[in-house]
Structure formats: C-alpha cells, structure tokens
Amino acid sequence: MDLVWLYSLSQCILSVLVVVVSVRLCVAIRGNKSVSDVQEQPDGSRLLPGSVSCCLRLCLGWLGAVGGAVEVPVNVLLNLRTPQCLYTCITMVCCPLLVRQFTMFLTVLLTLDAHLQHRLADRYSSVVTRQRTLCVVLLCWVASVLCSFAQFIGSGVFDARRDAGAGSGTAGLGVDGNWTASSPDPAPFPTSRYHRERKVIGKNLPYGGFLSKFYVEDMHKFTYAEVHSSHWGVCAPDIVLSSQFLVYVYGMTVFTLPLLCFLSIYLDLLCMKPRKASFSHAHVPQHVRFLALSLSLLVLLCLPVLIVHVLLLFPHSTNLPTWVHAVAQFLFQMYSVVPQILFTPPHKKPKEKQAFPLSIPNLPPAAKHSLKAKVCPEV
C-alpha cells in the first residue's frame, strides 16, 4: 500500500510539473505582443505574434494545464483500484488517454508547421492560414476522441461483457471479466425490482438501453450502488483496457504514426536545400538537431510502454513483474512535459542600455556650452 501511495505521489508531482511548464509556455507566448518580438526558434520557425505557430503553442499550453490538473485526482483513484460504475470508470481511464493523444497530435502539427515555414519560405503565409489550421486542429480533436474511446465504440460491447466468462483477472472489456464480483455492498440488491421499474429507451438502436441504466421511475427508491449494480466493478486501466487496443490502436496513433512523421521530416531536412536566401544554411543544422532531440525523447520515453503492451499479448509465455509496467507507464507520462519544454520560446534578453547617451535633453544653452567646453576644449 505504501508503494501505491508513493507511485501516486510521483504521478501527481509529474502532473503538477506539466501544469507549471504549460503555464510558462502560455505566459511566454503572451509576452510576445509586438512585431519587434519576432525571433527565430530552436525548431527553425519564426514566432510572430498572432501567427499559426503562436495559436498552436497556446493550444498546447492550455491543454497541458487543464489535462495536468485533471490527471491529479484521476491517477490517485485509478491507483487505489476503487469500485466504480463502468461508465464512470471508462471516463476516468480514457480522459488521460485523450489528453496524451491530442498532445501528440499538436506536437506533430507544431513540428510540421516549423518545417513548412522552412520549406515554403515566402509562400508559407498563403498556404498555411489560421482557418485551415483550425480545421486541422478540430479534425485532430475528433480523431483523438475516436482513438481514445475506440475500444468502447460498438453496438454489442456491453452485451459481450455480460456474456463473457466469470474470470475477473483477465484485462479488457468484452473479453473476460465479471464486473459484479467486486460489489461495494455485500447485501443483495433488488435488481429484479430495478429492472422492472426502469424504462428502456431505444432498445433496438445500436446504443439502445444506455440511458435506461440510469433513468428509473423513482430515483429515491434506489441508491447509486443499486442503480449501477449490474455494471459495478474495480476500476483500473489493466482491467478495463485490453492489450489489443493498447497495441493496435492507441500505440499506433500515439507512437508509431508520430514517429513516422518525425522521421519523414528529418529525412526531408537532410535532403532538401533552402529555396530562399532568407532561410540560410546556418538554420538547417539547428532545425535538424531540434528534430533529432524530439525523436530521441519520443523513442526513449514512449517505446518501453509499447514493448510492455506487446509482451502482455502473450500472457502464457511472459510473466512481467508489476514494477516493469509501472516504470514504463511513468516514463510514458514523463513525455507529457517534453512538448511544452521544447516549444517554449527562449527568454529574450533585454537590450543593454548605452553607457554614454548621445544627447542630453532638457539642458539650458549655457549648461550645454560649458559641458561642451569641458569635454571638447578648443585647441
């Protein structure tokens, strides 16, 4: 139990760190309010106030701040493995997946935006507009929602769970597992009266009966546990999420596709030549080094958890210790800090004041004449 609290504390500290670096990113972007603040970034892009790059970085900062704040209580509840309603558990498990998926999409968009600035040169402003970027961001958000909840999108997924075997140790919804085995109240629930008095809504539709699990004629007759007694169980990611979903869907969208995108941009940078003189050869190695750092951190922090999920596809041949999955998951969560740190604009040093002013205003003519005689005496 002490290790569970220690692990939860480490995750909470990491989530608070994500909030801090995200707020720092938003403050740094908001600080660039004039055209004179335009500066070259480590990724090779030019940060112009109100530009597409600024909007994407602000979106990344707000996402990290809100997502990091939400993950603090969610991680604690998931690590405690408390009994929850199935639908509440799905929301708790998939919200962190949604935040990380959308963060990865924004990271890819920011990297692609910097590459297009370098590739298109003067044509960049006409090709990449804020309206087109907004459409792409909305599509990425929809794709993130679909990818994060992909395991639970289906017509018969809940019926398959009820018809599955009674073994509660197998992970994955709709494969095996008995969610009623960990009821918080040992007393029997009046399930027959509950099923008799509820109203079934849209029974023949793909999601028919979803609202009937919550809507009954008299809610005061039942407690929360009684209403959800037919779909109540221990809430934990390894119980709700299947290894097939984590490898073939989530692992593909959050690791494999971004890795291929980064590699494509990296190879294109090595082979291309600047089209305009404003993008000199001196900027290309800096952009390449920035992208190489992004690739290295992606592989170092996200690849271990994918390997663990692949090994979990073979439960009879591989028995992994619990700490291996915990360490791999913690490394994967550490990547949430990387995009905010990489895309935070560097601190702009204030201009040095002149030691000797060129002119001294508001002085009477006699004082100016005497000062000139002392500084530059006539010979």
Secondary structure, DSSP 8 states (H G I E B T S, - for coil): -HHHHHHHHHHHHHHHHHHHHHHHHHHHHHT--SGGG-EE-TTS-EE-TTSHHHHHHHHHHHHHHHHHHHHHHHHHHHHHT-EEEHHHHHHHHHHHHHHHHHHHHHHHHHHHHHHHHHHHGGGHHHHS-HHHHHHHHHHHHHHHHHHHTGGG-SSSHHHHHHHS-S-TTS-STTTS--GGGG-S--S---HHHHHHHB---STTSTTTTTGGGT-BS-GGGS-HHHHTGGGEEE--HHHHS-HHHIIIIIHIIIIIHHHHHHHHHHHHHHH---SSTTS-TTHHHHHHHHHHHHHHHHHHHHHHHHHHHHHTT-TTT----HHHHHHHHHHHHHTTTHHHHHTS----------SS-S---S--HHHHHHHHHHHS---
